[in-house]
Amino acid sequence: MLLGAAIAVTTILGYSAMAGIVAGGGLGDIAIRYGYYRYQKDIMLVTVALLVIVVQVLQEIGARLAKINDKRI
Protein backbone atom coordinates (compact mmCIF):
# COMPACT_ATOMS: atom_id res chain seq x y z
CA MET A 1 0.00 0.00 0.00
CA LEU A 2 2.76 2.42 0.94
CA LEU A 3 4.84 1.52 -2.09
CA GLY A 4 1.84 2.13 -4.33
CA ALA A 5 1.30 5.50 -2.66
CA ALA A 6 4.93 6.45 -3.31
CA ILE A 7 4.58 5.53 -6.96
CA ALA A 8 1.34 7.51 -7.20
CA VAL A 9 2.95 10.61 -5.66
CA THR A 10 5.89 10.51 -8.05
CA THR A 11 3.53 9.98 -10.99
CA ILE A 12 1.51 13.02 -9.95
CA LEU A 13 4.74 15.01 -9.65
CA GLY A 14 5.65 13.98 -13.18
CA TYR A 15 2.23 14.96 -14.48
CA SER A 16 2.48 18.36 -12.80
CA ALA A 17 5.89 18.91 -14.40
CA MET A 18 4.42 18.00 -17.79
CA ALA A 19 1.55 20.40 -17.15
CA GLY A 20 4.13 23.18 -17.10
CA ILE A 21 4.35 22.86 -20.86
CA VAL A 22 0.78 24.11 -21.18
CA ALA A 23 1.24 26.91 -18.60
CA GLY A 24 0.31 24.79 -15.59
CA GLY A 25 3.01 26.32 -13.41
CA GLY A 26 5.62 24.63 -11.25
CA LEU A 27 9.09 23.39 -12.05
CA GLY A 28 8.07 22.19 -15.51
CA ASP A 29 6.93 25.69 -16.38
CA ILE A 30 10.24 27.16 -15.22
CA ALA A 31 12.20 24.60 -17.23
CA ILE A 32 10.21 25.32 -20.38
CA ARG A 33 9.88 29.10 -20.06
CA TYR A 34 13.37 30.03 -18.92
CA GLY A 35 15.42 27.06 -20.03
CA TYR A 36 14.01 25.99 -23.37
CA TYR A 37 12.38 29.10 -24.80
CA ARG A 38 15.18 31.48 -23.74
CA TYR A 39 17.96 28.99 -24.57
CA GLN A 40 19.31 29.00 -21.00
CA LYS A 41 20.41 25.41 -20.81
CA ASP A 42 21.84 25.76 -17.32
CA ILE A 43 18.44 26.68 -15.85
CA MET A 44 16.77 23.87 -17.75
CA LEU A 45 19.32 21.33 -16.54
CA VAL A 46 19.05 22.51 -12.94
CA THR A 47 15.26 22.25 -12.92
CA VAL A 48 15.31 18.83 -14.55
CA ALA A 49 17.96 17.66 -12.08
CA LEU A 50 15.87 19.06 -9.23
CA LEU A 51 12.83 17.14 -10.47
CA VAL A 52 14.85 13.93 -10.68
CA ILE A 53 16.21 14.44 -7.17
CA VAL A 54 12.75 15.10 -5.74
CA VAL A 55 11.38 11.98 -7.43
CA GLN A 56 14.26 9.85 -6.14
CA VAL A 57 13.86 11.15 -2.59
CA LEU A 58 10.12 10.49 -2.60
CA GLN A 59 10.62 7.00 -4.01
CA GLU A 60 13.28 6.21 -1.42
CA ILE A 61 11.11 7.45 1.46
CA GLY A 62 8.18 5.39 0.20
CA ALA A 63 10.30 2.27 -0.25
CA ARG A 64 11.80 2.57 3.23
CA LEU A 65 8.41 3.13 4.84
CA ALA A 66 7.07 0.09 3.01
CA LYS A 67 10.03 -1.97 4.16
CA ILE A 68 9.66 -0.84 7.78
CA ASN A 69 5.94 -1.61 7.83
CA ASP A 70 6.25 -4.97 6.07
CA LYS A 71 4.75 -7.57 8.42
CA ARG A 72 5.77 -10.62 6.37
CA ILE A 73 9.25 -10.79 7.85
HTML snippet that shows the backbone in 3Dmol.js (N, CA, C, O; Angstrom):
<script src="https://3Dmol.org/build/3Dmol-min.js"></script>
<div id="view" style="width:600px;height:400px;position:relative"></div>
<script>
const pdb = `
ATOM      1  N   MET A   1       0.815  -1.178   0.000  1.00  0.00           N
ATOM      2  CA  MET A   1       0.000   0.000   0.000  1.00  0.00           C
ATOM      3  C   MET A   1       0.872   1.261   0.000  1.00  0.00           C
ATOM      4  O   MET A   1       0.632   2.202  -0.756  1.00  0.00           O
ATOM      5  N   LEU A   2       1.880   1.254   0.860  1.00  0.00           N
ATOM      6  CA  LEU A   2       2.760   2.421   0.937  1.00  0.00           C
ATOM      7  C   LEU A   2       3.607   2.563  -0.320  1.00  0.00           C
ATOM      8  O   LEU A   2       3.857   3.677  -0.779  1.00  0.00           O
ATOM      9  N   LEU A   3       4.042   1.459  -0.868  1.00  0.00           N
ATOM     10  CA  LEU A   3       4.836   1.522  -2.090  1.00  0.00           C
ATOM     11  C   LEU A   3       3.993   2.031  -3.254  1.00  0.00           C
ATOM     12  O   LEU A   3       4.478   2.796  -4.088  1.00  0.00           O
ATOM     13  N   GLY A   4       2.752   1.615  -3.311  1.00  0.00           N
ATOM     14  CA  GLY A   4       1.836   2.127  -4.329  1.00  0.00           C
ATOM     15  C   GLY A   4       1.579   3.614  -4.167  1.00  0.00           C
ATOM     16  O   GLY A   4       1.460   4.339  -5.154  1.00  0.00           O
ATOM     17  N   ALA A   5       1.492   4.072  -2.917  1.00  0.00           N
ATOM     18  CA  ALA A   5       1.300   5.502  -2.664  1.00  0.00           C
ATOM     19  C   ALA A   5       2.519   6.301  -3.102  1.00  0.00           C
ATOM     20  O   ALA A   5       2.379   7.400  -3.638  1.00  0.00           O
ATOM     21  N   ALA A   6       3.710   5.763  -2.880  1.00  0.00           N
ATOM     22  CA  ALA A   6       4.931   6.448  -3.308  1.00  0.00           C
ATOM     23  C   ALA A   6       4.989   6.553  -4.830  1.00  0.00           C
ATOM     24  O   ALA A   6       5.387   7.584  -5.372  1.00  0.00           O
ATOM     25  N   ILE A   7       4.595   5.499  -5.503  1.00  0.00           N
ATOM     26  CA  ILE A   7       4.579   5.526  -6.963  1.00  0.00           C
ATOM     27  C   ILE A   7       3.541   6.515  -7.459  1.00  0.00           C
ATOM     28  O   ILE A   7       3.783   7.227  -8.434  1.00  0.00           O
ATOM     29  N   ALA A   8       2.393   6.570  -6.806  1.00  0.00           N
ATOM     30  CA  ALA A   8       1.345   7.513  -7.201  1.00  0.00           C
ATOM     31  C   ALA A   8       1.796   8.958  -7.014  1.00  0.00           C
ATOM     32  O   ALA A   8       1.525   9.808  -7.862  1.00  0.00           O
ATOM     33  N   VAL A   9       2.481   9.240  -5.909  1.00  0.00           N
ATOM     34  CA  VAL A   9       2.950  10.606  -5.660  1.00  0.00           C
ATOM     35  C   VAL A   9       3.971  11.029  -6.705  1.00  0.00           C
ATOM     36  O   VAL A   9       3.920  12.156  -7.197  1.00  0.00           O
ATOM     37  N   THR A  10       4.895  10.144  -7.049  1.00  0.00           N
ATOM     38  CA  THR A  10       5.890  10.506  -8.052  1.00  0.00           C
ATOM     39  C   THR A  10       5.255  10.633  -9.442  1.00  0.00           C
ATOM     40  O   THR A  10       5.700  11.449 -10.249  1.00  0.00           O
ATOM     41  N   THR A  11       4.241   9.851  -9.722  1.00  0.00           N
ATOM     42  CA  THR A  11       3.533   9.983 -10.989  1.00  0.00           C
ATOM     43  C   THR A  11       2.814  11.321 -11.072  1.00  0.00           C
ATOM     44  O   THR A  11       2.836  11.978 -12.112  1.00  0.00           O
ATOM     45  N   ILE A  12       2.178  11.723  -9.979  1.00  0.00           N
ATOM     46  CA  ILE A  12       1.505  13.019  -9.947  1.00  0.00           C
ATOM     47  C   ILE A  12       2.515  14.147 -10.102  1.00  0.00           C
ATOM     48  O   ILE A  12       2.231  15.143 -10.769  1.00  0.00           O
ATOM     49  N   LEU A  13       3.691  14.005  -9.495  1.00  0.00           N
ATOM     50  CA  LEU A  13       4.743  15.006  -9.651  1.00  0.00           C
ATOM     51  C   LEU A  13       5.181  15.100 -11.109  1.00  0.00           C
ATOM     52  O   LEU A  13       5.413  16.195 -11.622  1.00  0.00           O
ATOM     53  N   GLY A  14       5.292  13.969 -11.765  1.00  0.00           N
ATOM     54  CA  GLY A  14       5.647  13.976 -13.184  1.00  0.00           C
ATOM     55  C   GLY A  14       4.578  14.623 -14.042  1.00  0.00           C
ATOM     56  O   GLY A  14       4.887  15.367 -14.972  1.00  0.00           O
ATOM     57  N   TYR A  15       3.318  14.341 -13.732  1.00  0.00           N
ATOM     58  CA  TYR A  15       2.232  14.963 -14.481  1.00  0.00           C
ATOM     59  C   TYR A  15       2.202  16.470 -14.264  1.00  0.00           C
ATOM     60  O   TYR A  15       1.929  17.221 -15.199  1.00  0.00           O
ATOM     61  N   SER A  16       2.478  16.920 -13.047  1.00  0.00           N
ATOM     62  CA  SER A  16       2.485  18.362 -12.796  1.00  0.00           C
ATOM     63  C   SER A  16       3.646  19.035 -13.521  1.00  0.00           C
ATOM     64  O   SER A  16       3.516  20.175 -13.967  1.00  0.00           O
ATOM     65  N   ALA A  17       4.768  18.352 -13.643  1.00  0.00           N
ATOM     66  CA  ALA A  17       5.886  18.911 -14.403  1.00  0.00           C
ATOM     67  C   ALA A  17       5.541  18.986 -15.890  1.00  0.00           C
ATOM     68  O   ALA A  17       5.906  19.943 -16.573  1.00  0.00           O
ATOM     69  N   MET A  18       4.836  17.971 -16.382  1.00  0.00           N
ATOM     70  CA  MET A  18       4.425  18.002 -17.788  1.00  0.00           C
ATOM     71  C   MET A  18       3.352  19.050 -18.033  1.00  0.00           C
ATOM     72  O   MET A  18       3.237  19.575 -19.141  1.00  0.00           O
ATOM     73  N   ALA A  19       2.567  19.359 -17.011  1.00  0.00           N
ATOM     74  CA  ALA A  19       1.546  20.396 -17.151  1.00  0.00           C
ATOM     75  C   ALA A  19       2.174  21.772 -17.299  1.00  0.00           C
ATOM     76  O   ALA A  19       1.517  22.705 -17.760  1.00  0.00           O
ATOM     77  N   GLY A  20       3.428  21.910 -16.917  1.00  0.00           N
ATOM     78  CA  GLY A  20       4.135  23.177 -17.096  1.00  0.00           C
ATOM     79  C   GLY A  20       4.296  23.554 -18.553  1.00  0.00           C
ATOM     80  O   GLY A  20       4.473  24.730 -18.871  1.00  0.00           O
ATOM     81  N   ILE A  21       4.240  22.585 -19.435  1.00  0.00           N
ATOM     82  CA  ILE A  21       4.353  22.863 -20.865  1.00  0.00           C
ATOM     83  C   ILE A  21       3.141  23.655 -21.345  1.00  0.00           C
ATOM     84  O   ILE A  21       3.265  24.495 -22.236  1.00  0.00           O
ATOM     85  N   VAL A  22       1.994  23.399 -20.773  1.00  0.00           N
ATOM     86  CA  VAL A  22       0.779  24.112 -21.182  1.00  0.00           C
ATOM     87  C   VAL A  22       0.397  25.167 -20.142  1.00  0.00           C
ATOM     88  O   VAL A  22      -0.785  25.391 -19.880  1.00  0.00           O
ATOM     89  N   ALA A  23       1.402  25.808 -19.555  1.00  0.00           N
ATOM     90  CA  ALA A  23       1.242  26.909 -18.598  1.00  0.00           C
ATOM     91  C   ALA A  23       0.548  26.459 -17.323  1.00  0.00           C
ATOM     92  O   ALA A  23      -0.296  27.179 -16.789  1.00  0.00           O
ATOM     93  N   GLY A  24       0.892  25.285 -16.835  1.00  0.00           N
ATOM     94  CA  GLY A  24       0.312  24.793 -15.595  1.00  0.00           C
ATOM     95  C   GLY A  24       1.062  25.246 -14.367  1.00  0.00           C
ATOM     96  O   GLY A  24       0.579  25.050 -13.252  1.00  0.00           O
ATOM     97  N   GLY A  25       2.223  25.845 -14.532  1.00  0.00           N
ATOM     98  CA  GLY A  25       3.014  26.317 -13.406  1.00  0.00           C
ATOM     99  C   GLY A  25       3.946  25.245 -12.888  1.00  0.00           C
ATOM    100  O   GLY A  25       3.964  24.126 -13.402  1.00  0.00           O
ATOM    101  N   GLY A  26       4.714  25.582 -11.880  1.00  0.00           N
ATOM    102  CA  GLY A  26       5.616  24.634 -11.250  1.00  0.00           C
ATOM    103  C   GLY A  26       6.980  24.574 -11.901  1.00  0.00           C
ATOM    104  O   GLY A  26       7.349  25.438 -12.697  1.00  0.00           O
ATOM    105  N   LEU A  27       7.726  23.534 -11.548  1.00  0.00           N
ATOM    106  CA  LEU A  27       9.088  23.393 -12.053  1.00  0.00           C
ATOM    107  C   LEU A  27       9.123  23.121 -13.553  1.00  0.00           C
ATOM    108  O   LEU A  27      10.054  23.545 -14.238  1.00  0.00           O
ATOM    109  N   GLY A  28       8.126  22.425 -14.064  1.00  0.00           N
ATOM    110  CA  GLY A  28       8.071  22.188 -15.506  1.00  0.00           C
ATOM    111  C   GLY A  28       7.906  23.477 -16.286  1.00  0.00           C
ATOM    112  O   GLY A  28       8.480  23.638 -17.363  1.00  0.00           O
ATOM    113  N   ASP A  29       7.130  24.388 -15.747  1.00  0.00           N
ATOM    114  CA  ASP A  29       6.931  25.690 -16.378  1.00  0.00           C
ATOM    115  C   ASP A  29       8.225  26.491 -16.379  1.00  0.00           C
ATOM    116  O   ASP A  29       8.550  27.140 -17.373  1.00  0.00           O
ATOM    117  N   ILE A  30       8.961  26.453 -15.282  1.00  0.00           N
ATOM    118  CA  ILE A  30      10.238  27.163 -15.216  1.00  0.00           C
ATOM    119  C   ILE A  30      11.229  26.575 -16.212  1.00  0.00           C
ATOM    120  O   ILE A  30      11.942  27.310 -16.894  1.00  0.00           O
ATOM    121  N   ALA A  31      11.272  25.247 -16.293  1.00  0.00           N
ATOM    122  CA  ALA A  31      12.199  24.597 -17.229  1.00  0.00           C
ATOM    123  C   ALA A  31      11.875  24.963 -18.667  1.00  0.00           C
ATOM    124  O   ALA A  31      12.782  25.213 -19.462  1.00  0.00           O
ATOM    125  N   ILE A  32      10.593  24.997 -19.012  1.00  0.00           N
ATOM    126  CA  ILE A  32      10.213  25.325 -20.381  1.00  0.00           C
ATOM    127  C   ILE A  32      10.401  26.807 -20.671  1.00  0.00           C
ATOM    128  O   ILE A  32      11.016  27.173 -21.673  1.00  0.00           O
ATOM    129  N   ARG A  33       9.872  27.664 -19.794  1.00  0.00           N
ATOM    130  CA  ARG A  33       9.877  29.099 -20.061  1.00  0.00           C
ATOM    131  C   ARG A  33      11.277  29.694 -20.063  1.00  0.00           C
ATOM    132  O   ARG A  33      11.647  30.408 -20.995  1.00  0.00           O
ATOM    133  N   TYR A  34      12.054  29.407 -19.031  1.00  0.00           N
ATOM    134  CA  TYR A  34      13.372  30.027 -18.924  1.00  0.00           C
ATOM    135  C   TYR A  34      14.466  29.195 -19.570  1.00  0.00           C
ATOM    136  O   TYR A  34      15.406  29.752 -20.138  1.00  0.00           O
ATOM    137  N   GLY A  35      14.367  27.902 -19.497  1.00  0.00           N
ATOM    138  CA  GLY A  35      15.421  27.058 -20.030  1.00  0.00           C
ATOM    139  C   GLY A  35      15.321  26.817 -21.513  1.00  0.00           C
ATOM    140  O   GLY A  35      16.292  27.013 -22.245  1.00  0.00           O
ATOM    141  N   TYR A  36      14.153  26.393 -21.970  1.00  0.00           N
ATOM    142  CA  TYR A  36      14.005  25.992 -23.367  1.00  0.00           C
ATOM    143  C   TYR A  36      13.729  27.184 -24.285  1.00  0.00           C
ATOM    144  O   TYR A  36      14.396  27.355 -25.306  1.00  0.00           O
ATOM    145  N   TYR A  37      12.758  27.996 -23.921  1.00  0.00           N
ATOM    146  CA  TYR A  37      12.377  29.103 -24.798  1.00  0.00           C
ATOM    147  C   TYR A  37      13.436  30.202 -24.863  1.00  0.00           C
ATOM    148  O   TYR A  37      13.593  30.841 -25.903  1.00  0.00           O
ATOM    149  N   ARG A  38      14.162  30.432 -23.773  1.00  0.00           N
ATOM    150  CA  ARG A  38      15.182  31.480 -23.740  1.00  0.00           C
ATOM    151  C   ARG A  38      16.590  30.930 -23.964  1.00  0.00           C
ATOM    152  O   ARG A  38      17.571  31.664 -23.845  1.00  0.00           O
ATOM    153  N   TYR A  39      16.687  29.658 -24.283  1.00  0.00           N
ATOM    154  CA  TYR A  39      17.960  28.993 -24.570  1.00  0.00           C
ATOM    155  C   TYR A  39      18.952  29.099 -23.412  1.00  0.00           C
ATOM    156  O   TYR A  39      20.154  29.245 -23.634  1.00  0.00           O
ATOM    157  N   GLN A  40      18.453  29.026 -22.184  1.00  0.00           N
ATOM    158  CA  GLN A  40      19.312  29.004 -21.000  1.00  0.00           C
ATOM    159  C   GLN A  40      19.383  27.564 -20.513  1.00  0.00           C
ATOM    160  O   GLN A  40      18.613  27.129 -19.656  1.00  0.00           O
ATOM    161  N   LYS A  41      20.327  26.851 -21.087  1.00  0.00           N
ATOM    162  CA  LYS A  41      20.409  25.414 -20.808  1.00  0.00           C
ATOM    163  C   LYS A  41      20.767  25.118 -19.362  1.00  0.00           C
ATOM    164  O   LYS A  41      20.387  24.071 -18.839  1.00  0.00           O
ATOM    165  N   ASP A  42      21.488  26.013 -18.704  1.00  0.00           N
ATOM    166  CA  ASP A  42      21.843  25.762 -17.317  1.00  0.00           C
ATOM    167  C   ASP A  42      20.611  25.743 -16.412  1.00  0.00           C
ATOM    168  O   ASP A  42      20.516  24.909 -15.512  1.00  0.00           O
ATOM    169  N   ILE A  43      19.672  26.655 -16.645  1.00  0.00           N
ATOM    170  CA  ILE A  43      18.442  26.676 -15.854  1.00  0.00           C
ATOM    171  C   ILE A  43      17.609  25.443 -16.140  1.00  0.00           C
ATOM    172  O   ILE A  43      17.031  24.853 -15.226  1.00  0.00           O
ATOM    173  N   MET A  44      17.544  25.052 -17.397  1.00  0.00           N
ATOM    174  CA  MET A  44      16.771  23.868 -17.755  1.00  0.00           C
ATOM    175  C   MET A  44      17.377  22.623 -17.111  1.00  0.00           C
ATOM    176  O   MET A  44      16.645  21.779 -16.593  1.00  0.00           O
ATOM    177  N   LEU A  45      18.680  22.501 -17.136  1.00  0.00           N
ATOM    178  CA  LEU A  45      19.319  21.331 -16.541  1.00  0.00           C
ATOM    179  C   LEU A  45      19.161  21.303 -15.028  1.00  0.00           C
ATOM    180  O   LEU A  45      18.988  20.232 -14.446  1.00  0.00           O
ATOM    181  N   VAL A  46      19.219  22.462 -14.386  1.00  0.00           N
ATOM    182  CA  VAL A  46      19.049  22.508 -12.937  1.00  0.00           C
ATOM    183  C   VAL A  46      17.632  22.110 -12.551  1.00  0.00           C
ATOM    184  O   VAL A  46      17.446  21.352 -11.599  1.00  0.00           O
ATOM    185  N   THR A  47      16.632  22.605 -13.268  1.00  0.00           N
ATOM    186  CA  THR A  47      15.258  22.251 -12.916  1.00  0.00           C
ATOM    187  C   THR A  47      14.970  20.780 -13.191  1.00  0.00           C
ATOM    188  O   THR A  47      14.260  20.134 -12.421  1.00  0.00           O
ATOM    189  N   VAL A  48      15.505  20.255 -14.261  1.00  0.00           N
ATOM    190  CA  VAL A  48      15.313  18.829 -14.547  1.00  0.00           C
ATOM    191  C   VAL A  48      16.025  17.979 -13.495  1.00  0.00           C
ATOM    192  O   VAL A  48      15.483  16.977 -13.028  1.00  0.00           O
ATOM    193  N   ALA A  49      17.242  18.383 -13.124  1.00  0.00           N
ATOM    194  CA  ALA A  49      17.962  17.657 -12.083  1.00  0.00           C
ATOM    195  C   ALA A  49      17.223  17.744 -10.757  1.00  0.00           C
ATOM    196  O   ALA A  49      17.182  16.769 -10.006  1.00  0.00           O
ATOM    197  N   LEU A  50      16.642  18.897 -10.462  1.00  0.00           N
ATOM    198  CA  LEU A  50      15.871  19.056  -9.230  1.00  0.00           C
ATOM    199  C   LEU A  50      14.645  18.148  -9.233  1.00  0.00           C
ATOM    200  O   LEU A  50      14.316  17.546  -8.210  1.00  0.00           O
ATOM    201  N   LEU A  51      13.975  18.047 -10.366  1.00  0.00           N
ATOM    202  CA  LEU A  51      12.832  17.143 -10.467  1.00  0.00           C
ATOM    203  C   LEU A  51      13.250  15.692 -10.263  1.00  0.00           C
ATOM    204  O   LEU A  51      12.556  14.935  -9.584  1.00  0.00           O
ATOM    205  N   VAL A  52      14.365  15.306 -10.838  1.00  0.00           N
ATOM    206  CA  VAL A  52      14.854  13.933 -10.682  1.00  0.00           C
ATOM    207  C   VAL A  52      15.207  13.653  -9.222  1.00  0.00           C
ATOM    208  O   VAL A  52      14.909  12.579  -8.701  1.00  0.00           O
ATOM    209  N   ILE A  53      15.839  14.619  -8.570  1.00  0.00           N
ATOM    210  CA  ILE A  53      16.215  14.441  -7.167  1.00  0.00           C
ATOM    211  C   ILE A  53      14.975  14.316  -6.292  1.00  0.00           C
ATOM    212  O   ILE A  53      14.924  13.464  -5.406  1.00  0.00           O
ATOM    213  N   VAL A  54      13.977  15.159  -6.534  1.00  0.00           N
ATOM    214  CA  VAL A  54      12.749  15.101  -5.744  1.00  0.00           C
ATOM    215  C   VAL A  54      12.058  13.758  -5.934  1.00  0.00           C
ATOM    216  O   VAL A  54      11.576  13.167  -4.967  1.00  0.00           O
ATOM    217  N   VAL A  55      12.007  13.275  -7.164  1.00  0.00           N
ATOM    218  CA  VAL A  55      11.378  11.975  -7.429  1.00  0.00           C
ATOM    219  C   VAL A  55      12.149  10.857  -6.734  1.00  0.00           C
ATOM    220  O   VAL A  55      11.539   9.958  -6.154  1.00  0.00           O
ATOM    221  N   GLN A  56      13.467  10.898  -6.783  1.00  0.00           N
ATOM    222  CA  GLN A  56      14.265   9.852  -6.143  1.00  0.00           C
ATOM    223  C   GLN A  56      14.090   9.860  -4.632  1.00  0.00           C
ATOM    224  O   GLN A  56      14.002   8.802  -4.007  1.00  0.00           O
ATOM    225  N   VAL A  57      14.041  11.056  -4.042  1.00  0.00           N
ATOM    226  CA  VAL A  57      13.856  11.151  -2.585  1.00  0.00           C
ATOM    227  C   VAL A  57      12.495  10.609  -2.188  1.00  0.00           C
ATOM    228  O   VAL A  57      12.386   9.852  -1.223  1.00  0.00           O
ATOM    229  N   LEU A  58      11.455  10.988  -2.920  1.00  0.00           N
ATOM    230  CA  LEU A  58      10.117  10.490  -2.601  1.00  0.00           C
ATOM    231  C   LEU A  58      10.013   8.984  -2.774  1.00  0.00           C
ATOM    232  O   LEU A  58       9.374   8.311  -1.965  1.00  0.00           O
ATOM    233  N   GLN A  59      10.628   8.453  -3.808  1.00  0.00           N
ATOM    234  CA  GLN A  59      10.618   7.001  -4.013  1.00  0.00           C
ATOM    235  C   GLN A  59      11.367   6.288  -2.889  1.00  0.00           C
ATOM    236  O   GLN A  59      10.920   5.247  -2.407  1.00  0.00           O
ATOM    237  N   GLU A  60      12.495   6.838  -2.474  1.00  0.00           N
ATOM    238  CA  GLU A  60      13.279   6.205  -1.419  1.00  0.00           C
ATOM    239  C   GLU A  60      12.535   6.232  -0.086  1.00  0.00           C
ATOM    240  O   GLU A  60      12.546   5.247   0.652  1.00  0.00           O
ATOM    241  N   ILE A  61      11.891   7.354   0.221  1.00  0.00           N
ATOM    242  CA  ILE A  61      11.112   7.445   1.457  1.00  0.00           C
ATOM    243  C   ILE A  61       9.964   6.437   1.440  1.00  0.00           C
ATOM    244  O   ILE A  61       9.715   5.752   2.432  1.00  0.00           O
ATOM    245  N   GLY A  62       9.275   6.354   0.316  1.00  0.00           N
ATOM    246  CA  GLY A  62       8.179   5.391   0.201  1.00  0.00           C
ATOM    247  C   GLY A  62       8.653   3.959   0.312  1.00  0.00           C
ATOM    248  O   GLY A  62       7.996   3.142   0.957  1.00  0.00           O
ATOM    249  N   ALA A  63       9.783   3.635  -0.306  1.00  0.00           N
ATOM    250  CA  ALA A  63      10.304   2.270  -0.246  1.00  0.00           C
ATOM    251  C   ALA A  63      10.747   1.914   1.172  1.00  0.00           C
ATOM    252  O   ALA A  63      10.523   0.794   1.632  1.00  0.00           O
ATOM    253  N   ARG A  64      11.372   2.861   1.858  1.00  0.00           N
ATOM    254  CA  ARG A  64      11.796   2.573   3.229  1.00  0.00           C
ATOM    255  C   ARG A  64      10.617   2.431   4.178  1.00  0.00           C
ATOM    256  O   ARG A  64      10.623   1.566   5.055  1.00  0.00           O
ATOM    257  N   LEU A  65       9.608   3.273   4.008  1.00  0.00           N
ATOM    258  CA  LEU A  65       8.410   3.132   4.838  1.00  0.00           C
ATOM    259  C   LEU A  65       7.725   1.801   4.588  1.00  0.00           C
ATOM    260  O   LEU A  65       7.237   1.165   5.522  1.00  0.00           O
ATOM    261  N   ALA A  66       7.684   1.376   3.332  1.00  0.00           N
ATOM    262  CA  ALA A  66       7.075   0.085   3.007  1.00  0.00           C
ATOM    263  C   ALA A  66       7.879  -1.056   3.615  1.00  0.00           C
ATOM    264  O   ALA A  66       7.315  -2.040   4.095  1.00  0.00           O
ATOM    265  N   LYS A  67       9.198  -0.916   3.591  1.00  0.00           N
ATOM    266  CA  LYS A  67      10.029  -1.975   4.162  1.00  0.00           C
ATOM    267  C   LYS A  67       9.918  -2.037   5.685  1.00  0.00           C
ATOM    268  O   LYS A  67       9.929  -3.121   6.267  1.00  0.00           O
ATOM    269  N   ILE A  68       9.812  -0.872   6.328  1.00  0.00           N
ATOM    270  CA  ILE A  68       9.661  -0.843   7.780  1.00  0.00           C
ATOM    271  C   ILE A  68       8.329  -1.453   8.204  1.00  0.00           C
ATOM    272  O   ILE A  68       8.264  -2.184   9.192  1.00  0.00           O
ATOM    273  N   ASN A  69       7.274  -1.155   7.463  1.00  0.00           N
ATOM    274  CA  ASN A  69       5.936  -1.608   7.829  1.00  0.00           C
ATOM    275  C   ASN A  69       5.570  -2.972   7.256  1.00  0.00           C
ATOM    276  O   ASN A  69       4.424  -3.405   7.381  1.00  0.00           O
ATOM    277  N   ASP A  70       6.512  -3.645   6.638  1.00  0.00           N
ATOM    278  CA  ASP A  70       6.250  -4.971   6.074  1.00  0.00           C
ATOM    279  C   ASP A  70       6.139  -5.993   7.208  1.00  0.00           C
ATOM    280  O   ASP A  70       7.089  -6.195   7.964  1.00  0.00           O
ATOM    281  N   LYS A  71       5.002  -6.621   7.319  1.00  0.00           N
ATOM    282  CA  LYS A  71       4.746  -7.566   8.419  1.00  0.00           C
ATOM    283  C   LYS A  71       5.049  -9.015   8.026  1.00  0.00           C
ATOM    284  O   LYS A  71       4.860  -9.918   8.841  1.00  0.00           O
ATOM    285  N   ARG A  72       5.505  -9.251   6.822  1.00  0.00           N
ATOM    286  CA  ARG A  72       5.774 -10.622   6.371  1.00  0.00           C
ATOM    287  C   ARG A  72       7.059 -11.173   6.934  1.00  0.00           C
ATOM    288  O   ARG A  72       7.251 -12.389   6.954  1.00  0.00           O
ATOM    289  N   ILE A  73       7.931 -10.324   7.385  1.00  0.00           N
ATOM    290  CA  ILE A  73       9.254 -10.792   7.852  1.00  0.00           C
ATOM    291  C   ILE A  73       9.235 -11.006   9.342  1.00  0.00           C
ATOM    292  O   ILE A  73      10.248 -11.397   9.922  1.00  0.00           O
TER     293      ILE A  73
END
`;
const viewer = $3Dmol.createViewer("view");
viewer.addModel(pdb, "pdb");
viewer.setStyle({}, {cartoon: {color: "spectrum"}});
viewer.zoomTo();
viewer.render();
</script>
